[in-house]
Amino acid sequence: MFSSLWTQCTRTAARRAGHAAQQARHFTTPNLQARLWQLGKLNHVAIAVPDLPGATAFYRNVLGADVSEAVPLPAHGVTTVFVNLGNTKLELLHPLGEKSPIEGFLAKNKQGGIHHVDDIGAAMKQVVAQGIRALSDKPKIGAHNKPIVFLHPKDCGGVLIELEQA
């Protein structure tokens, strides 16, 4: 079962990566010196999961990872579990409440799916100017007590991207 799940996940990720690369070719690269913000080091990768207890058990029991307790974040409409990997983390996200920002994503991507910047305000302005929709008008405080905003998956190659203030 794990082998077929892994194969399915790998194929889905490869398909999404190819689609994202294809969509990314449509964007022009502005003068990098003129950028008001830039990506920072990787803090975590957020993965929307349809079955949080199952995903938590998989990382803890099958892969032997250090996994946090589930933390409901009603203000963000998600419950989070962090998988600590030493040099980074995976953040498992599951919808909480009716207005969860990932509910629609999971409705369209039944298996789930797969974000940090030094100036989130400038980042939001620039991505919106390039035709990328943000899922909220202004940043909210995220799981790490830092401002975050999600970008619309339809504008990001099918991937729900979270920008987090470094």
N, C-alpha and C positions, 0 to 999 in steps of 0.2 A: 504494500500500500504506500509506504513512504517513497519507494522508488518511482511509482507512477505519479505521485503528488509532486515529487522533485522534478520529474520530467515535464509535467504540465507547467509548473512554476517557471522552469527554465525557458520553455518555449514561449510562454506568455511574456516574460521579461525581455526575451530577444525580439519578439514581435513589437512590443512597446518601444524598445530602444531604437529599432529600425524606423518606426513611425516617427518618434521624436526627432531622430536625426534628419529624416526627410523634411519634417516641418521646420526644423531649425535652419535649414538651408534658405528659407524664405526671409530670414531676418538679416538686416545689414548690421555690420559691426561698426559702431560709432568710434570715433577717435578715443582710444583707451585713456589717453592723457586727460581728456575732457570729462571722463566719468566722475560722478559725484560719490559713487559708492563702488565697492567691489566685494566679491565673495570672500568670506573668511575661512578659517580652518573648519573642518568637519566636526560638528558637535554630536549630531546624531542623524540617523535616517529614520523617517517616520513611515510606518507601513500600516495602511488601513486594513483591518482584519474583520471578517464577518463573524468569527467565533473567538472571542478574547480568551475564555478559559482554555479552549483547545490549543490556541497559538501559544499561550503562556506555558501550558504543560509540555508542548513540543520543545520549546527552547530550554525549559528547565529539565525535563525528564529524559528527552531523547538526545539533545545536544549538550546537556550538562552545564548550561550557562547560569550565571548569577542573575536572577530575575527578581524585580521588585514586586511589591504588592500592587494590586490594581488601585488606582487613585481616580475617583470621579471628579471631573472638572466641569460642573454644570454651566459655568459662565462661558465655556467654550463648546459645550455640547458633545464632549468626548469623555471616555474613560481611558486612562493611559496606563501602560505597563512598560517599564524600562528594562531592557536586556543589556546588562553591563558587560562590555567586551574589553575593558582595560584601556585601550586607546580611543574608543568611541562607544556609542550606545545605539541600540535599535529602540525606537519608540513604537510600541504596538498601540494603535488607535482603534477605538470602537465607539460607534455612535451612542450618545446619551441624550435622551429627550427627542422631541419632535423637530427641533430646529438645528440639528447637528449639521455642521458643515461637511461631514463626510458621508452622511446618509445617502445623498443622491449619487455620490461616487460609487458606493458599495451597491446601490440598486442597479447601476449600469455595469459594474465590474464585480460580479458575484464572488470571485476568488480573492478580492482585495487588491492591493497594489502599493506601489512605492509612491536637505532643504537649507546658510546663515549670512548675514550682511552687516557691514559696519554702520550703515545709516539707513534704517528701514524706511524713513520718510522719503529720502531721495530715491531709494530702490523702487518704492511704490510708484512714484511719479514717473520714473523712467520706464518701467514695464508697462504701465497704463498708456504712456505716450506711444509705445510700440504695439499697442493693440491687445495687450494681455489684460484680461479682466481679473481684478481682485475679488475675493468673495465677501469682503467687507470694505466700507469706505475709509476706515481708519484702523490702525493696529489695535490688537487686544493683548492683554498680558497672558502669556502662555505658561506651560508647565514648568519652565525654568525661571519664572518671574521676570521674563523679558518680553518686550513687544514682539508680536508675531502677526503675520497675515498669510492667508492661503491664496494661491493663484488657481484660477479655473483650469481644471484638467483638460477641457476641450481646447484651450489655448496653449497647452504645454505638452503636447504629444500624448495625451491620455494619462498623464501623471499628475496627481494632486501634489503641488509643491507648496511647502511652507517656508516663508522667509522669516528668519529670527534675527533680531538685533544682537550683534556680538557683544 
